[in-house]
Amino acid sequence: QVQLVESGGGLVQAGGSLRLSCAASGRTTRSYAMGWFRQAPGKEREFVAAIRWNSSTYADSVKGRFTISRANAKNTVYLQINSLKPEDTAVYYCAADPRGLGSSYGYWGQGTQVTVSS
């Protein structure tokens, strides 16, 4: 079993930055695909970014502003969020895909709230 715990969310003004962290425990996630998703009020959860080994992908809406990275020694994945917009307000979730493909996320964290004020 893998446990994921997100942190780093908060209230920030538009244009500001945050760094979200996702700490994994239970197993090493070095070979896992790790993803970030978000869910805004009244909307479905959507893909934000993913990292497979050192290759990353992003949703079009966040390209150029969000950066996903991982620190294998810490079993942690990060999401650097810059130039925040009010529409980025959501609960951000970390997820892990043990197969490393980024298509079957079997483990999820509890989420961290990001609120962007205009």
N, C-alpha and C positions, 0 to 999 in steps of 0.2 A: 504494500500500500504506500501511496505517496500522499503526503499532506502538503498543501500549498497555502501560504499565508501572505496576503498582499498588505502593503503599507505604503504610506507616502501621499495619500490623497489629502484633500483639504479644500479650503475656499481661497480662490485666487482671482485677481482682477484680469480682465481681458488683456492679452499681450504678455502675460506672465508665464512662468515656467514651473513645472513640477517634475520630480523624478519618482516614479512608482517602483517599488521593489516587490519581488515575489520570491519568498524563501521556501525552498522545498526541503522536506525531511522524509525520512523513511527509506529512501533509496536515492542513489545518485542519478541525477537527470542529465548527465553529460551527453548521452546518446538520444535523449528525448527531443522531439520537436516541442517547443514551448510557444504558447500564443497568448496574446492579450485580446480580450473582447470587451465590449462595453454595452450597457443597456441604459438608455435614457427613459425617463418617465413616459409611459404610454406607448413605448416603441419596443420592437423586438431586439433581442441581443444581436450585435453585429460584430464582425471581425474587424480588428484594428491592425494587428501586426503579428508576425510569427518569425521564429528563428529555428532553422534546422542546421545543426552544426554551426557554421559561421555564415550561413546564407540567410538573408532576411527578406521578407515580403511585407508589403503594406497595403492597406486600403487606400484608394485614390484620395479620399477625403483628408488623409493625414500625411501623405507623402510630403517630404520636405520639412515637416514640423515635428514628427515623432521619430524616435530612434530606439530600436530594440537592441539589447545587448545581453550578454550572459557572462557570469563569472563562475566558471566551473569549480574552482577551488572553494567557492562559498555556496555552491549549489543554488545560485540565485540568478534570476533574470530581472532585467530592469527595463523600464520604459521611460525614456526622457521625452518630456512633452514641452515643446516651446511654442511661442506665439499662440497661446491658448485663446479660444473663441468661446462665446457663450454656448454655442451648439456642441461644444465638447463636454458639456455637463452631462454626467452619467455615472453609473457605478461601473468601475473597471474591474474585470475579472481576469485572473491568470489561469491558464489551463495547460495540461501536459498530455502529450501523445507518446506513450512508451514505444510505439513502433517507429517513431522518428519521421513519420511521413507528413504530419501536419494535417491529417484528414480524419483522425479519430481521437478526439480529446476525451480521455476517460477520467481525468482528474481535474477538479476545479477548486479554486479557492472561494472564499466567502465574499470577496469583493471589497473594494475601497472606493469611497465616494469622492468624486471630483466635481466641484461646483465652481463655475466661472461666472463672475459678475461683470456686467457691461458698464 
